[in-house]
Amino acid sequence: MLRMVSMRDLRNTPGRFWKTLKREGAVVLAVNGVPKAVVLSVPDGDLETVVKLATRVRAQQATEAARRISRERGTDRLTLEEIDQEVREARRALREGAEDE
């Protein structure tokens, strides 16, 4: 489990925060006890690797959210023909919108 640090503690004792981050490798920042962010250490200044990892995680979160919404709306059961029809209708609406301008 990740160590949670309040924004107040970060503001009041930043040295303790940095020591915790160095020891743990990651820290959760919380506001009023609610997690708001995860701070990851950058080992050996390898920022690019950490940014790529964070980007990949955010993409996975977005994909899972899209799948959940699809299940809730029932669109996860559309047939390929129904999907193709939706795409055709969306493209037609875009073309008609562009012609109006």
Residue pairs with C-beta under 8 A, 6 or more apart in sequence:
2 24
2 26
2 27
2 28
2 38
3 20
3 24
3 27
3 28
4 27
4 28
4 29
4 30
4 35
5 17
5 20
5 27
5 28
5 29
5 30
6 29
6 30
6 31
6 33
7 29
7 30
7 31
7 36
9 16
9 17
10 17
10 29
17 27
20 27
21 27
21 39
21 41
22 41
25 40
25 41
26 38
26 39
26 40
26 41
27 38
27 39
28 35
28 37
28 38
28 39
29 35
29 36
29 37
29 38
29 39
30 36
40 50
40 53
40 54
42 50
43 50
67 76
70 76
78 86
